Amino acid sequence: MQQTKILLDENEIPTHWYNVVADMPNPPAPPLGPDGQPVGPDALAAIFPAALIEQEVSAERWIPIPEEVRQAYTLWRPSPLFRAHRLEQALGTPARIYYKYEGVSPAGSHKPNTAVAQAWYNRQAGIHRLTTETGAGQWGSSLALAGQMFGLDVRVYMVRVSYEQKPFRRSMMHTWGAEVLPSPSDQTEAGRKILAEHPDSPGSLGIAISEAVEEAASRDDTNYSLGSVLNHVLLHQTVIGQEAKKQFEKIGDYPDVVYAPCGGGSNFGGVAFPFFADKAAGREVRLVAVEPSSCPTLTKGRYTYDYGDAIGMTPLLLMYTLGHDFMPPGIHAGGLRYHGDSALVSQLYHEGLIEARAVPQLATFEAGVQFARAEGIIPAPESNHAIRAVIDDALACKDTGEPWVLFFNLSGHGHFDMAAYDKYFAGELEDYEYPEAAIEEALAHLPKVAAPA
């Protein structure tokens, strides 16, 4: 019988997180304050525990995973690596297609890999309460779960369009004891300001971040947790790529191309960064970040300093950005509707070490349905972006006869996104045009600091 699942034992869960900074050819640029001057780790002390700040600025290659966090990981890790035999047959491609399935976590996505770590470090620091933002709800669900595991109260500001589109994500968060508010809300100065100007605002991740950061900074018992973008978040996700490399070793195979959806970067960094270590050591492997064409941060954004939130509460980060007050269209891949991207992912893309590709909404759902009908798993809308790119390249292999090994991160299931699939089947979804005028207007509001060459 041909092998479909490649499994690891629990004792093979990684003992360390991998820090890509150690293998980058150039050190990351420092964050800046509003005056354009570099800021140190102390600038983060009001909303993050010291241990996470140390990880944020670390250049050490390996960061030990606390044993209690590894024990929590055993609820779903190691996650399986699948060979997509049925999809290969359906496509008639000579390519070998593999996917790492992160939907086996209790929250149904890759997000708990960092949620449990962040909750543990905050508990160790004596923090009793966390605030956060969420788009599609995978991150909010994951932090709600982690807060329940480690005895922390959690308040989630959920982007309003997703709050309305995905009620059962809210139900998951409530089940795990979290409070969920639609963002923009009337609970913060940031939210009230947005609502005064745009009463019908659908919200954005940038706005929700502003609200969560504002609340955390104003309370001594509360810290802020972020589900993507920052270095320590991508660090925690590298358990995905590390496990995948062990699984490929077991079967004597290795990917030619690694794909992942990319919004803020945690999904892509988690699976691709451990393979970047091989690339830095001289091995040939392509790393492809796939984003929505309606919010094309890497492929159409500007590489410059910008705020991570909508109103300028965070330090300035050097990243690809569409402008911190850019309001992306309300696509169903809510986790990819972010105006910026991870500074680490942005730098690697700027230096030509990774690739990026933008795909439209309808094509991603077409790919997700094709995948589900072949492999059985119904993917999250975010994951469909990577699947679209993989199918496109598998069909190219069919034309050329090249037996490439294509590997992607299936970052979560779509069980709470079926309303989006219903709209796709009913012909009610649309491809949003790249909103060039809106992005140009947002880019005009970039902070007045010197952009890099």
C-alpha positions in Angstrom: 0.0 0.0 0.0 1.3 3.5 -0.9 2.1 5.7 2.1 -0.2 8.6 2.5 0.5 9.9 6.1 4.1 10.4 7.4 3.9 10.5 11.2 6.3 11.4 14.0 6.2 10.3 17.7 5.5 12.8 20.4 9.1 12.6 21.6 10.1 14.0 18.2 8.3 17.3 18.9 11.1 20.0 18.5 12.9 20.9 21.7 13.9 24.4 20.3 12.4 27.0 18.1 14.5 28.1 15.1 15.5 31.7 14.7 15.9 32.7 11.1 17.8 35.9 12.0 20.9 33.7 12.7 21.0 32.7 9.0 20.0 36.0 7.3 22.8 37.7 5.4 22.0 41.1 6.9 20.7 41.9 10.4 17.2 43.2 10.7 16.6 46.9 10.8 15.7 48.3 14.2 12.2 49.5 15.0 11.8 53.3 15.1 10.0 55.7 17.4 7.7 58.5 16.1 10.8 60.7 15.9 12.5 58.4 13.5 15.1 57.2 16.0 15.7 53.6 16.8 13.9 52.3 19.9 15.2 49.6 22.2 13.4 46.6 23.8 12.1 48.9 26.6 9.6 50.3 24.1 7.7 47.0 24.2 7.8 46.5 28.0 4.4 48.0 28.6 2.6 45.3 26.6 4.9 42.2 26.5 6.7 40.1 29.1 10.5 40.3 29.2 11.0 36.8 27.9 9.1 37.5 24.7 10.9 40.8 24.2 14.2 38.9 24.5 13.1 36.5 21.8 11.9 39.4 19.6 15.4 40.9 19.5 17.4 37.7 19.7 19.9 36.6 17.0 20.5 33.2 18.6 19.8 30.3 16.2 18.0 28.1 18.7 15.6 29.1 21.5 14.7 26.4 24.0 11.0 25.5 24.2 9.8 25.3 27.8 8.8 21.8 28.8 5.3 22.8 29.8 4.8 24.3 26.4 6.0 21.1 24.7 3.6 19.2 26.9 0.8 21.4 25.7 1.9 20.8 22.1 1.3 17.0 22.6 -2.5 17.7 22.3 -2.0 18.0 18.5 1.7 17.8 17.7 3.5 16.4 15.8 1.0 17.2 13.0 0.8 14.8 10.0 2.5 15.3 6.7 0.4 13.9 3.8 1.3 12.8 0.3 -1.6 14.1 -1.9 -1.8 11.0 -4.1 -5.5 11.6 -5.0 -4.9 15.3 -5.9 -1.9 14.3 -8.1 -4.1 11.8 -9.9 -6.9 14.3 -10.4 -4.4 16.8 -11.9 -2.6 14.2 -13.9 0.7 15.7 -12.9 4.2 14.1 -12.5 4.7 16.4 -9.5 4.8 14.9 -6.0 2.6 17.0 -3.7 2.8 17.0 0.1 1.0 19.1 2.7 1.5 19.6 6.4 -1.9 19.6 8.1 -2.2 22.1 11.0 -6.0 21.7 11.2 -5.5 18.9 13.7 -5.0 21.5 16.5 -8.0 22.0 18.9 -8.6 25.5 17.4 -8.3 24.0 13.9 -5.3 26.0 12.6 -1.6 26.6 13.1 -2.2 29.5 15.5 -2.0 27.6 18.9 1.7 27.0 18.2 2.4 30.5 19.4 -0.7 31.1 21.5 0.3 28.5 24.1 3.8 29.9 24.2 2.7 33.5 24.7 0.1 32.5 27.3 2.8 30.5 29.2 5.3 33.3 29.2 2.7 35.9 30.3 1.6 33.6 33.2 5.2 33.2 34.3 5.5 37.0 34.3 2.5 37.3 36.7 0.1 38.6 34.0 -3.6 37.6 34.5 -5.2 39.1 31.4 -4.5 39.3 27.6 -6.0 41.4 24.8 -5.6 40.7 21.2 -7.1 41.2 17.7 -8.3 38.6 15.3 -9.4 38.6 11.7 -11.0 35.3 10.5 -10.9 34.1 14.1 -8.2 31.4 14.0 -6.0 33.5 16.2 -8.6 34.6 18.6 -9.8 31.0 19.0 -6.2 29.9 19.7 -5.5 32.5 22.3 -8.9 31.8 24.0 -7.8 28.1 24.2 -4.4 29.0 25.5 -5.8 31.4 28.0 -8.0 28.7 29.3 -5.1 26.3 29.5 -2.9 28.6 31.6 -5.6 30.5 33.6 -5.6 33.9 31.8 -8.6 36.0 30.9 -8.7 37.0 27.3 -10.5 39.8 25.4 -10.5 39.6 21.6 -11.2 42.5 19.3 -12.5 40.8 16.1 -12.5 42.6 12.8 -16.2 43.5 12.3 -16.6 42.0 8.8 -15.3 38.7 10.1 -17.3 39.0 13.4 -20.4 39.1 11.2 -19.2 36.5 8.6 -18.0 33.9 11.1 -20.3 33.6 14.1 -19.1 30.1 15.1 -15.6 31.3 15.5 -17.0 33.7 18.1 -18.8 30.7 19.7 -15.5 28.8 19.9 -13.9 31.8 21.7 -16.8 32.0 24.1 -16.7 28.3 24.8 -13.0 28.7 25.9 -14.0 31.6 28.1 -12.9 34.6 26.0 -14.8 37.9 25.6 -15.2 38.9 21.9 -16.0 42.4 20.7 -16.5 43.6 17.1 -13.8 46.1 16.0 -14.0 49.0 15.7 -15.7 49.1 19.1 -16.8 51.8 21.5 -14.6 50.4 24.2 -11.4 52.3 23.2 -10.4 55.7 22.1 -9.1 54.2 18.8 -12.4 52.5 18.1 -14.5 55.5 19.0 -12.4 57.7 16.7 -12.8 55.3 13.7 -16.6 55.0 14.3 -17.0 58.8 14.5 -15.4 59.1 11.0 -16.8 55.8 9.5 -19.9 54.5 11.4 -20.2 51.6 9.0 -16.5 50.6 9.1 -16.0 46.9 8.3 -12.8 47.1 10.4 -9.3 45.9 9.7 -6.6 44.1 11.5 -4.7 47.4 11.9 -7.7 48.9 13.7 -8.2 45.9 15.9 -4.5 45.9 16.8 -4.9 49.6 17.8 -7.7 48.8 20.2 -6.0 45.8 21.8 -2.7 47.6 22.2 -4.5 50.7 23.7 -6.2 48.6 26.3 -3.2 46.6 27.2 -1.0 49.7 27.6 -3.6 51.2 30.0 -3.8 48.3 32.5 -1.1 46.9 34.7 -2.7 43.5 34.8 -3.0 43.2 31.0 -0.6 42.4 28.2 -1.1 42.2 24.5 -0.7 39.1 22.4 -0.2 39.1 18.6 -0.9 36.2 16.3 1.5 37.2 13.5 4.0 39.7 12.2 6.5 40.0 15.1 9.7 38.0 15.2 8.8 36.0 18.3 5.5 34.9 16.8 7.2 33.5 13.7 9.8 31.9 15.9 7.2 29.9 17.7 5.7 28.7 14.5 8.9 27.1 13.3 7.9 23.8 14.9 5.9 23.3 11.7 8.9 23.4 9.3 11.2 21.5 11.7 8.7 18.6 11.9 8.2 18.6 8.1 12.0 18.3 7.6 12.1 15.2 9.8 9.1 13.8 8.0 10.7 14.3 4.6 13.9 12.6 5.9 11.8 9.6 6.9 10.7 9.0 3.3 13.9 10.2 1.6 12.3 13.1 -0.2 12.7 16.9 -0.1 10.7 19.8 -1.6 11.7 21.8 -4.6 9.2 24.5 -3.6 7.6 25.3 -0.3 4.4 27.4 -0.2 2.3 29.0 2.4 -0.4 31.7 2.6 0.9 35.0 3.8 -0.9 37.8 5.6 1.2 38.9 8.5 3.7 36.1 7.9 3.4 33.6 10.8 2.1 30.8 8.5 4.7 31.3 5.9 7.6 31.8 8.4 6.6 28.8 10.4 6.9 26.4 7.5 9.4 28.1 5.3 12.0 29.5 7.7 13.4 26.0 8.7 13.9 25.3 5.0 15.6 28.7 4.6 18.3 27.4 6.9 19.0 24.8 4.3 18.9 27.4 1.5 21.4 29.6 3.4 23.6 26.5 3.7 23.6 26.1 -0.1 20.7 23.8 -0.8 18.3 24.6 -3.7 14.8 25.2 -2.5 12.3 27.9 -3.5 10.1 29.5 -0.8 6.9 31.1 -2.0 4.6 33.3 0.0 1.0 33.5 -1.5 -1.2 36.5 -0.8 -4.6 37.8 -2.0 -4.5 40.1 -5.0 -7.0 42.4 -3.2 -4.5 43.0 -0.4 -1.1 42.5 -2.2 1.3 43.6 0.5 4.5 42.0 -0.8 3.8 42.1 -4.5 2.4 45.7 -4.6 3.3 47.3 -1.3 6.1 49.7 -0.6 9.2 48.7 1.4 9.5 51.3 4.1 8.9 52.1 7.7 5.2 52.1 8.8 3.1 51.5 11.9 1.8 48.0 12.6 -1.6 49.3 13.6 -4.1 51.8 12.1 -3.5 54.9 14.2 0.2 54.8 15.0 0.4 53.3 18.5 3.1 50.7 17.7 6.8 51.4 16.9 7.6 51.8 13.2 8.7 48.6 11.5 10.6 48.3 8.2 8.3 46.2 6.1 6.3 45.9 2.9 3.1 47.9 3.5 0.0 49.2 1.8 -0.3 52.0 4.3 -1.3 51.6 7.9 -4.8 53.1 7.3 -5.5 51.1 4.1 -8.9 49.4 4.4 -8.7 46.1 2.4 -11.8 44.7 0.7 -13.9 42.3 2.8 -12.6 39.0 1.3 -13.4 35.8 3.2 -9.7 35.0 3.9 -9.9 37.4 6.8 -6.5 36.3 8.2 -4.8 37.7 5.1 -6.3 41.2 5.2 -3.4 43.0 6.8 -1.8 46.2 5.5 1.8 45.1 6.3 3.9 42.1 6.7 6.5 40.6 9.0 9.7 42.6 9.0 11.7 39.3 8.6 9.6 38.1 5.7 9.7 41.5 4.1 13.5 41.7 4.4 14.0 38.3 2.8 11.7 39.2 0.0 13.3 42.6 -0.5 16.7 40.8 -0.7 15.4 38.3 -3.3 15.8 35.3 -1.0 12.1 34.3 -1.1 9.3 34.7 -3.6 5.8 36.1 -3.5 2.7 35.6 -5.6 -0.8 37.1 -5.5 -3.9 35.2 -6.4 -7.6 36.3 -6.7 -10.4 35.2 -4.4 -12.5 33.1 -6.9 -9.5 31.1 -8.1 -8.6 30.3 -4.5 -12.0 28.9 -3.7 -11.9 26.9 -7.0 -8.6 25.4 -5.8 -10.0 24.7 -2.3 -13.0 22.8 -3.7 -10.8 20.8 -6.1 -8.5 19.9 -3.2 -11.5 18.9 -0.9 -13.0 16.7 -3.6 -9.6 14.9 -4.0 -8.2 14.8 -0.5 -11.3 15.1 1.7 -10.2 18.0 3.9 -12.1 21.3 3.4 -9.4 24.0 3.7 -9.7 27.4 5.3 -10.0 30.3 2.8 -6.5 31.4 3.8 -5.0 27.9 3.1 -6.7 28.0 -0.4 -4.2 30.6 -1.5 -1.3 28.2 -1.1 -3.3 25.4 -2.7 -4.0 27.6 -5.8 -0.3 28.2 -6.3 0.5 24.5 -5.9 -2.2 23.5 -8.4 -0.9 26.0 -10.9 2.6 24.7 -10.6 1.5 21.1 -10.6 -0.3 21.8 -13.9 2.9 23.5 -15.2 4.8 20.3 -14.4 2.2 18.3 -16.3 3.1 20.4 -19.4 6.8 20.2 -18.9 7.0 16.7 -17.5 9.2 17.8 -14.6 8.6 15.8 -11.4 8.9 18.6 -8.9 8.3 18.1 -5.2 5.7 20.7 -4.1 5.0 21.1 -0.4 2.6 23.5 1.3 1.3 24.3 4.7 -2.4 23.4 5.0 -2.7 25.9 7.8 -6.3 25.1 8.9 -9.6 23.6 8.1 -12.6 25.5 6.8 -15.4 24.0 8.9 -16.3 27.4 10.3 -16.0 29.1 6.9 -18.8 27.1 5.1 -20.9 30.3 4.6 -18.1 31.5 2.3 -18.1 28.2 0.4 -21.9 28.5 0.1 -21.5 32.0 -1.4 -18.9 30.6 -3.9 -21.3 27.9 -5.0 -24.1 30.4 -5.4 -21.9 32.6 -7.5 -22.1 35.4 -4.9 -18.3 35.8 -4.4 -16.4 38.3 -6.5 -12.8 39.1 -7.4 -11.9 42.4 -5.9 -9.8 44.6 -8.2 -6.6 45.7 -6.7 -7.7 49.0 -5.1 -4.9 51.1 -6.4 -6.4 54.5 -5.6 -7.2 53.5 -2.0 -3.6 52.2 -1.5 -2.1 55.3 -3.0 -4.1 57.4 -0.6 -3.0 55.3 2.3 0.6 55.4 1.2 0.4 59.2 1.2 -0.1 59.0 5.0 3.1 57.0 5.7 5.2 58.3 8.5 7.8 60.9 7.5 10.9 59.0 8.1 13.7 58.1 5.7 12.9 55.0 3.6 15.7 52.6 2.9 17.5 52.5 -0.4 
